Amino acid sequence: MNNRDIAAVFEQLADLLEFQDANPFRIRSYRNGARKIADLSEPLASIAADPDRKLTDIDGIGKTLAEKTAELLATGKLKALEELQSELPASLLALLRVPGLGPKKAAVLHKELGIESLDQLREACQAQRVRELKGFGAKTEETILKGLAIAEQAESRTRWADADAVVQQLLDHMRQVDGIAQMEMAGSYRRGCETIGDLDLLVEAEDHASVMDHFGKLPGVADVIARGDTKMSVRMDSGLQIDLRVVPRESFGAALQYFTGSKDHNVAVRGLAKQRGLKVNEWGVFRVEEDGEETYLAGADEQAVYDALDLPLFSPKLREAREEFDWAGQGELPQLVEFSDIRADLHMHTTATDGKASLEEMIEAARSRDLEYIAITDHSQRVSMANGLDPDRLRAQWAAIDRLRDEWDDIVVLKGIECDILEKGGMDLPDDVLAEADWVIASVHYGQNQPSEQITERILGALENPHVDIIAHPTGRLINRREPYAVDIEQVIAAAAQHGKMLELNANPARLDLSDIHCAAAKRHGVPIVISTDAHSTSGFDVMRHGIQQAQRGGLTPADVANTLPWKKFSKLLSR
């Protein structure tokens, strides 16, 4: 199990304990431990395997958590969690995914109304029985109804980053089979979609049985759904389904193209093939003769499939039947931005507010990643829960940055701030303070349920502020947890273009905000995108790859992403 898997187990354990109204100290211990583990840059398995080290040496990991971590690393399971799960209906866990509900309120719903599923919860809300409970009310009932759609989506869709952890485990497992000639993931995972319904693995091998036997031994498989001569499907403990297909060599590329999708992209491909008297399916590209006979033309690799149709080899990230065929017709398929193009990270937090690493540690971590320039952007004072900075503390931090600048000649450190856009409009810090900053991020953290006109006007007002450089996570969504607030993003993009401002693509896999669609819209308006990690720890820099993938799905090139520029060119983009 990796660190993320272990952290998720402890979070689930804490949820179930809170559901049972267990000792608050015990619950808090598991939650704190989960956060510490999720933030660790070194695998717990490596620490546990080192005879000279102990898990309890890690800050925040006591004896109990260390013992349970060792159990998870050794067995992949946790007896304490299984015992709790056996005491409660499995469907109850779905209630915990409803935004704003939480374990305590879910427990009340279960005890008072006997609710054990999302369907029962919806029925109770629609019958207005929830509002009658102490501590709920009509507004809570309305909020729950809105959150049910998110919970149901979360039940059937897995975030890409979480699916990726399963994929890496799957590929490592399957590489142990000697007879596999080639192996690729397909489907929405390969296209880099934000969420994944299931996983598709394609394999070329002569010995089908050996491949399938080994596939069935993948750790975490709950049951085998089906097994045939060339296809096998399993369901993981998490509920995620994985489909394996064993494909002949001459069809591998065609199968990879077909099962990668998207459905709409493939419909367009088949339509173009039909115009040429050709047929495309998972077995290959065929010429269809007048008598109905089919002649195999291509299929061993994707390049040959697209070549047969006089099409370029589209990046899987572009295969959504949006603009890729128009670009191909014009001979202008974009050269998508790559991780190696990124020169800077311009959104991060330190221990001055809610970060886990000091100013110096964040700078050193950026230097170790060969970043050319960064911005330190702790929260402003309105975000009191994160110990946001008032003018005096902010200026003290900027003075510290000034002193540190002399220590490094290989990185530019910008004095920045993530300044809240207040609920009533306007910025959280005075203009004279913002005027001293090198880089000002404006963001919304409060008043997210305001009407569209109001929340849009707040953001438009921030874009008009001469000291603001960029809007962070512009729609405020959390994938599978919180819907975007009701902002008119088209107005925001147009205003950013008008005022010469930038928009952030937040690379945190829980956000990926902007969406790929909005990235494409910003590109059309000529609005520069900055891909930032919003790192709260040194390991937080590592999520940049998720932002790159999202940018690729939006068709962004290095020219569309401002932090691909060298510092001297980027500095010219700044509003001051």
C-alpha positions in Angstrom: 0.0 0.0 0.0 1.2 3.5 -0.8 1.0 6.5 1.6 -2.3 7.7 0.0 -3.9 4.3 0.5 -2.9 4.2 4.2 -4.0 7.8 4.8 -7.4 6.9 3.3 -7.8 3.9 5.6 -7.2 6.1 8.7 -9.6 8.7 7.4 -12.3 6.1 6.9 -11.6 4.7 10.4 -12.0 8.1 11.9 -15.3 8.6 10.0 -16.7 5.4 11.3 -15.6 6.1 14.8 -17.2 9.5 14.7 -20.3 7.9 13.3 -20.3 5.8 16.4 -19.7 8.8 18.7 -16.3 7.4 19.8 -13.7 9.3 21.9 -13.0 12.6 20.1 -9.3 12.4 21.0 -9.0 9.0 19.3 -10.8 10.3 16.2 -8.6 13.4 16.0 -5.5 11.1 16.4 -6.4 9.1 13.3 -7.3 12.2 11.3 -4.0 14.0 12.2 -2.1 10.8 11.4 -3.8 10.5 8.0 -2.8 14.1 7.2 0.8 13.5 8.3 1.1 10.3 6.2 -0.5 12.0 3.1 2.1 14.8 3.3 5.1 12.5 3.6 7.4 12.5 0.6 9.0 9.2 1.5 7.1 5.9 1.3 6.1 4.5 4.6 7.1 1.1 3.3 10.7 2.2 2.9 10.8 3.5 6.5 9.2 0.3 7.9 11.7 -1.8 5.9 14.7 0.0 7.3 16.0 -1.8 10.5 17.6 1.5 11.7 14.3 3.5 11.6 11.0 3.4 13.4 7.6 4.6 12.2 7.2 6.3 15.6 10.1 8.6 14.6 7.7 10.4 12.3 6.1 13.4 13.9 2.5 12.7 14.6 2.8 8.9 14.4 2.4 7.3 17.8 2.6 3.7 18.9 -1.0 2.8 17.9 -0.8 4.4 14.4 2.6 2.8 13.9 1.2 -0.7 14.7 -1.8 -0.3 12.4 0.4 1.1 9.6 2.7 -2.0 10.0 -0.4 -4.2 9.8 -1.6 -2.4 6.6 1.9 -2.7 5.0 2.1 -6.4 5.8 -1.5 -7.5 5.0 -3.1 -4.7 3.0 -6.0 -4.8 5.5 -6.8 -3.4 8.9 -8.7 -5.6 11.4 -10.0 -2.6 13.4 -11.6 -1.1 10.2 -13.1 -4.5 9.2 -14.7 -4.9 12.7 -16.2 -1.4 12.5 -17.5 -2.1 8.9 -19.1 -5.3 10.1 -21.1 -3.4 12.7 -22.6 -0.9 10.2 -24.4 -1.4 6.9 -22.0 -0.9 4.0 -24.4 1.6 2.4 -24.0 4.0 5.3 -20.5 5.0 4.0 -22.2 6.6 1.0 -23.9 9.1 3.4 -20.5 10.4 4.4 -19.9 11.5 0.8 -22.8 14.0 0.9 -21.2 17.4 1.2 -21.9 19.1 4.5 -23.4 16.0 6.1 -20.5 14.6 8.1 -20.4 11.5 10.4 -22.3 13.1 13.3 -25.3 14.2 11.3 -25.2 11.0 9.3 -25.4 9.1 12.6 -28.5 11.1 13.6 -30.2 10.3 10.3 -29.4 6.6 10.8 -30.6 6.5 14.4 -33.6 8.7 14.2 -34.9 7.9 10.7 -33.3 4.5 10.0 -31.6 5.9 6.8 -29.0 3.6 5.4 -28.6 4.6 1.8 -28.6 7.7 -0.5 -32.0 6.7 -1.9 -33.5 6.6 1.5 -31.9 10.0 2.3 -33.4 11.6 -0.8 -36.8 10.1 0.0 -36.7 11.5 3.6 -35.6 15.0 2.3 -38.3 15.1 -0.3 -40.9 14.1 2.4 -39.5 16.9 4.6 -38.8 14.5 7.4 -35.2 15.6 7.8 -36.0 19.2 8.7 -38.0 18.0 11.7 -34.8 16.6 13.4 -33.0 18.7 16.0 -30.1 20.5 14.5 -31.2 20.2 10.9 -34.0 22.4 9.5 -35.2 23.3 6.0 -32.0 24.9 4.8 -30.0 21.8 5.8 -32.5 19.6 4.1 -32.1 21.6 0.9 -28.3 21.5 1.1 -28.4 17.7 1.5 -30.6 17.4 -1.6 -28.1 19.4 -3.6 -25.2 17.3 -2.3 -26.8 14.0 -3.2 -25.9 14.4 -6.8 -22.3 14.9 -5.9 -22.3 11.9 -3.6 -23.9 9.6 -6.2 -21.3 10.7 -8.8 -18.5 10.0 -6.3 -20.0 6.6 -5.7 -19.6 5.7 -9.4 -16.6 7.8 -10.5 -13.1 7.8 -9.2 -10.8 10.8 -9.4 -7.9 10.3 -11.9 -5.2 10.6 -9.3 -6.8 7.9 -7.1 -7.3 5.7 -10.2 -3.6 6.3 -11.1 -2.5 4.7 -7.8 -4.4 1.6 -8.7 -3.0 1.6 -12.2 0.6 1.8 -11.0 -0.1 -1.2 -8.7 -1.8 -3.0 -11.5 1.0 -2.5 -14.0 3.7 -3.5 -11.5 1.7 -6.6 -10.8 1.3 -7.5 -14.5 4.9 -6.9 -15.4 5.7 -10.1 -13.4 4.1 -12.2 -16.2 6.9 -13.3 -18.6 4.7 -13.8 -21.7 3.4 -10.2 -22.1 4.7 -8.6 -25.3 3.1 -5.2 -24.8 0.6 -3.7 -22.3 -1.2 -0.4 -22.3 -4.0 1.3 -20.3 -6.9 2.6 -22.3 -10.2 4.4 -21.7 -10.9 7.6 -19.8 -7.7 7.0 -17.7 -5.5 7.2 -20.8 -7.4 10.3 -21.9 -6.6 11.9 -18.6 -10.2 12.6 -17.6 -10.9 14.1 -14.2 -12.8 11.1 -13.1 -12.8 7.4 -14.1 -15.7 5.1 -14.4 -13.6 1.9 -14.7 -10.2 0.9 -15.9 -9.3 -0.8 -19.2 -6.0 -2.8 -19.6 -5.0 -4.2 -23.0 -2.4 -6.9 -23.2 -0.7 -8.8 -26.0 0.3 -12.3 -25.0 0.1 -15.8 -26.4 -0.8 -17.5 -23.1 -4.1 -16.0 -22.3 -4.7 -18.3 -19.3 -1.5 -17.3 -17.5 -2.2 -13.6 -18.0 -5.7 -14.0 -16.6 -4.7 -16.2 -13.7 -2.1 -13.6 -12.6 -4.6 -10.7 -13.1 -7.0 -12.4 -10.7 -4.3 -12.4 -8.0 -4.0 -8.6 -8.0 -4.0 -7.5 -4.4 -7.3 -5.8 -3.5 -9.5 -7.8 -5.9 -12.9 -8.4 -4.2 -14.4 -10.7 -6.9 -14.1 -11.8 -10.5 -17.1 -10.5 -12.4 -16.5 -12.5 -15.6 -13.8 -14.4 -17.4 -13.8 -15.5 -21.0 -11.2 -16.5 -23.6 -9.9 -13.0 -24.2 -11.6 -10.8 -21.6 -11.7 -10.8 -17.8 -13.3 -8.3 -15.4 -12.7 -7.9 -11.7 -14.1 -5.6 -9.0 -11.7 -4.1 -6.4 -12.4 -3.7 -2.7 -13.0 0.0 -3.5 -15.7 -0.9 -6.0 -13.6 0.1 -9.0 -13.9 -2.3 -12.0 -10.9 -3.3 -14.1 -11.4 -4.9 -17.5 -8.5 -6.9 -19.1 -8.5 -7.7 -22.8 -5.9 -10.0 -24.4 -5.4 -8.8 -28.0 -3.5 -10.2 -30.9 -0.5 -8.3 -32.2 -2.0 -7.3 -35.5 -4.9 -5.7 -33.7 -3.2 -4.1 -30.7 -3.1 -0.6 -32.1 -6.6 -0.7 -33.3 -7.9 -2.0 -30.0 -5.9 0.7 -28.1 -7.4 3.4 -30.4 -10.9 1.9 -30.0 -10.9 1.4 -26.3 -9.2 4.7 -25.5 -12.2 6.5 -27.1 -13.8 8.8 -26.5 -17.1 7.5 -28.0 -17.6 10.8 -29.9 -14.1 10.8 -31.2 -14.5 7.2 -32.4 -17.8 8.0 -34.1 -16.1 10.7 -36.1 -13.2 8.4 -37.0 -15.6 5.7 -38.2 -17.5 8.3 -40.2 -14.3 9.5 -42.0 -13.4 5.9 -42.7 -16.8 5.2 -44.2 -16.4 8.1 -46.6 -13.2 6.4 -47.9 -14.8 3.0 -48.2 -13.0 1.8 -45.1 -14.1 0.2 -41.8 -12.5 0.8 -38.4 -13.1 -1.3 -35.3 -11.1 -2.8 -32.5 -9.6 -5.4 -34.8 -8.1 -3.0 -37.4 -8.7 -0.9 -40.4 -10.3 -2.8 -43.4 -11.1 -1.9 -47.0 -14.6 -2.9 -47.8 -15.0 -4.3 -51.3 -18.2 -4.0 -53.4 -19.0 -7.7 -52.7 -18.7 -7.1 -49.0 -15.3 -8.7 -48.6 -13.0 -7.0 -46.1 -9.2 -6.6 -46.6 -7.0 -5.8 -43.5 -5.0 -2.7 -44.0 -3.6 -1.7 -40.6 -4.0 -2.2 -36.8 -0.8 -3.2 -35.2 -0.2 0.2 -33.8 -2.2 3.5 -33.4 0.0 5.4 -35.9 -0.9 3.0 -38.6 -4.6 3.2 -37.8 -4.6 7.0 -38.1 -2.2 6.9 -41.1 -4.7 4.7 -43.0 -7.3 7.6 -42.7 -4.8 10.4 -43.5 -5.1 11.6 -39.9 -2.4 12.6 -37.4 -1.7 10.6 -34.3 -3.9 12.5 -31.9 -2.7 12.8 -28.3 -5.2 10.7 -26.2 -5.8 13.9 -24.2 -7.4 15.5 -27.3 -9.7 12.7 -28.3 -13.0 14.2 -27.3 -14.4 15.3 -30.7 -14.1 19.0 -29.9 -11.5 20.7 -32.1 -9.0 18.0 -32.9 -10.5 17.2 -36.4 -10.6 20.9 -37.3 -7.0 21.3 -36.2 -6.0 18.2 -38.2 -7.8 19.5 -41.3 -5.8 22.8 -41.0 -2.6 20.9 -40.4 -2.2 22.7 -37.0 -2.5 20.1 -34.3 -1.2 21.8 -31.2 2.1 20.9 -29.6 0.8 20.4 -26.1 2.5 21.8 -23.0 4.7 19.3 -21.2 6.0 19.0 -17.7 9.5 19.9 -18.9 8.2 23.3 -20.2 7.3 24.5 -16.7 9.7 27.1 -15.2 7.8 28.3 -12.1 5.2 27.6 -9.5 3.3 30.7 -8.4 0.9 29.5 -5.6 2.2 27.9 -2.4 1.8 28.2 1.4 4.2 28.1 4.3 3.9 27.6 8.1 3.1 31.3 8.3 -0.5 30.2 7.6 -1.6 26.6 6.9 1.4 25.2 5.2 3.5 22.3 6.6 7.0 23.6 5.6 8.8 26.8 6.4 9.7 29.6 3.9 13.2 28.3 3.6 12.1 24.7 3.1 9.7 25.6 0.3 12.4 27.6 -1.5 14.8 24.7 -1.2 12.2 22.3 -2.5 11.6 24.5 -5.5 15.3 24.8 -6.1 15.7 21.0 -6.0 13.1 20.8 -8.7 15.1 23.3 -10.9 12.3 26.0 -10.8 13.5 29.3 -12.1 11.1 31.5 -10.1 8.4 31.0 -7.5 5.9 33.1 -5.5 5.2 32.7 -1.8 1.5 33.2 -1.5 0.2 32.6 2.0 -3.4 33.4 2.9 -4.7 36.8 3.8 -6.3 37.7 7.2 -9.9 36.8 6.2 -9.0 33.1 6.2 -8.8 33.0 10.0 -9.0 29.2 10.1 -5.6 29.2 8.2 -4.1 31.9 10.5 -4.2 34.3 7.6 -1.7 37.2 7.5 -2.6 40.8 8.4 -0.6 43.6 6.9 2.0 43.6 9.7 2.7 39.8 9.5 2.7 39.9 5.7 5.2 42.7 5.5 7.4 40.8 8.0 7.3 37.8 5.7 8.2 39.9 2.7 11.1 41.4 4.7 12.3 37.8 5.4 12.1 37.1 1.7 14.2 40.2 0.9 16.8 38.9 3.3 16.8 35.4 1.8 17.1 36.6 -1.7 20.8 37.2 -1.2 21.3 33.5 -0.3 20.3 32.1 -3.7 21.3 33.3 -7.2 19.6 30.4 -9.1 16.0 31.2 -8.2 13.8 34.3 -8.1 11.4 34.4 -5.1 8.4 36.7 -5.5 6.8 38.4 -2.5 3.2 37.3 -3.0 -0.2 36.9 -1.2 -3.3 34.9 -1.8 -5.7 37.7 -1.0 -9.4 36.8 -0.4 -12.2 38.5 -2.3 -14.5 39.6 0.5 -18.2 38.5 0.5 -19.3 42.1 0.1 -16.8 42.7 -2.7 -13.3 44.3 -2.6 -10.0 42.8 -1.4 -9.1 41.6 2.0 -6.0 43.8 2.3 -5.7 47.5 1.6 -4.4 48.7 -1.8 -1.3 50.2 -0.2 -0.3 46.7 1.0 -1.1 45.0 -2.2 0.9 47.6 -4.1 4.1 46.4 -2.3 3.6 42.8 -3.5 5.3 41.3 -6.5 2.5 38.9 -7.2 -1.2 39.1 -6.0 -3.5 36.2 -6.2 -7.2 36.9 -5.7 -9.5 34.0 -4.6 -12.9 33.2 -3.1 -13.1 31.1 0.0 -16.3 32.5 1.6 -19.7 33.3 0.4 -19.6 30.5 -2.2 -23.4 30.0 -2.0 -24.1 33.6 -3.2 -26.2 34.1 -6.3 -24.4 34.0 -9.7 -24.6 37.8 -10.3 -23.2 38.6 -6.8 -20.3 36.1 -6.9 -19.5 37.0 -10.5 -19.4 40.7 -9.6 -17.0 40.0 -6.7 -14.5 38.3 -9.1 -15.0 41.0 -11.8 -14.2 43.6 -9.2 -11.0 41.8 -8.2 -10.0 41.7 -11.9 -10.4 45.5 -12.1 -8.1 46.0 -9.2 -4.8 47.2 -10.6 -2.8 45.2 -8.0 -4.3 41.8 -8.7 -2.4 39.6 -11.2 -4.5 36.4 -11.2 -7.6 34.6 -10.0 -7.0 31.4 -8.2 -9.1 28.2 -8.6 -11.7 30.4 -10.4 -14.8 28.2 -9.9 -14.1 26.8 -6.4 -15.1 23.3 -7.2 -13.8 20.2 -5.4 -14.1 17.1 -7.7 -16.7 14.6 -6.3 -17.1 16.8 -3.2 -18.3 20.3 -4.1 -19.9 21.7 -7.2 -18.5 25.0 -8.7 -20.0 28.1 -7.3 -22.5 29.9 -9.6 -19.9 32.1 -11.3 -20.4 33.2 -14.9 -17.0 32.0 -16.0 -17.4 33.4 -19.5 -17.7 36.9 -18.0 -14.6 36.2 -15.9 -12.6 35.0 -18.8 -13.6 38.0 -20.9 -12.8 40.4 -18.1 -9.4 38.8 -17.6 -8.7 39.4 -21.3 -9.9 43.0 -21.0 -7.8 43.8 -18.0 -4.7 41.9 -19.0 -4.9 39.5 -16.1 -4.2 35.7 -15.8 -6.3 32.7 -14.6 -5.0 29.9 -12.6 -5.2 26.2 -13.4 -4.9 24.7 -9.9 -3.1 21.4 -10.3 -4.3 19.9 -7.0 -6.1 16.7 -8.2 -9.0 17.5 -5.9 -9.5 20.8 -7.8 -8.2 20.8 -11.3 -9.8 24.2 -11.5 -10.0 25.5 -14.3 -11.7 22.6 -16.1 -10.4 21.5 -19.5 -13.3 23.2 -21.2 -12.6 26.5 -19.4 -8.9 26.2 -20.3 -9.9 26.0 -23.9 -12.1 29.0 -23.6 -9.3 31.0 -21.9 -7.0 30.1 -24.8 -9.6 31.4 -27.3 -9.7 34.7 -25.5 -5.9 34.9 -25.3 -5.9 34.8 -21.5 -2.6 33.5 -20.1 -3.0 30.4 -17.8 -0.7 29.8 -14.9 -0.5 26.2 -13.8 0.2 26.2 -10.0 0.3 23.5 -7.4 -1.2 25.4 -4.4 1.4 23.4 -2.5 1.0 23.3 1.3 4.1 21.1 1.8 7.3 20.3 -0.1 5.7 17.2 -1.5 2.8 19.4 -2.7 5.0 20.5 -5.7 4.5 17.0 -7.1 0.9 17.5 -8.2 2.1 19.7 -11.0 1.8 16.8 -13.4 -2.0 16.7 -12.8 -2.3 20.3 -13.9 -0.2 19.6 -17.0 -2.5 16.8 -18.0 -5.6 19.0 -17.5 -4.0 21.8 -19.6 -3.3 19.2 -22.4 -6.9 18.2 -22.4 -7.7 21.9 -22.9 -5.4 22.0 -25.9 -2.9 24.3 -24.2 0.5 24.8 -25.7 3.6 26.3 -23.9 2.6 29.7 -25.5 -0.8 29.5 -23.6 0.9 28.9 -20.2 2.6 31.9 -18.7 4.8 30.0 -16.3 6.6 28.3 -19.2 8.3 31.7 -19.8 11.8 32.5 -18.5 11.7 35.0 -15.7 12.7 38.1 -17.8 9.8 37.5 -20.2 7.3 36.6 -17.5 8.1 39.7 -15.5 6.8 41.8 -18.4 3.4 40.2 -18.0 3.0 41.5 -14.5 0.4 44.3 -14.2 2.9 46.7 -12.4 
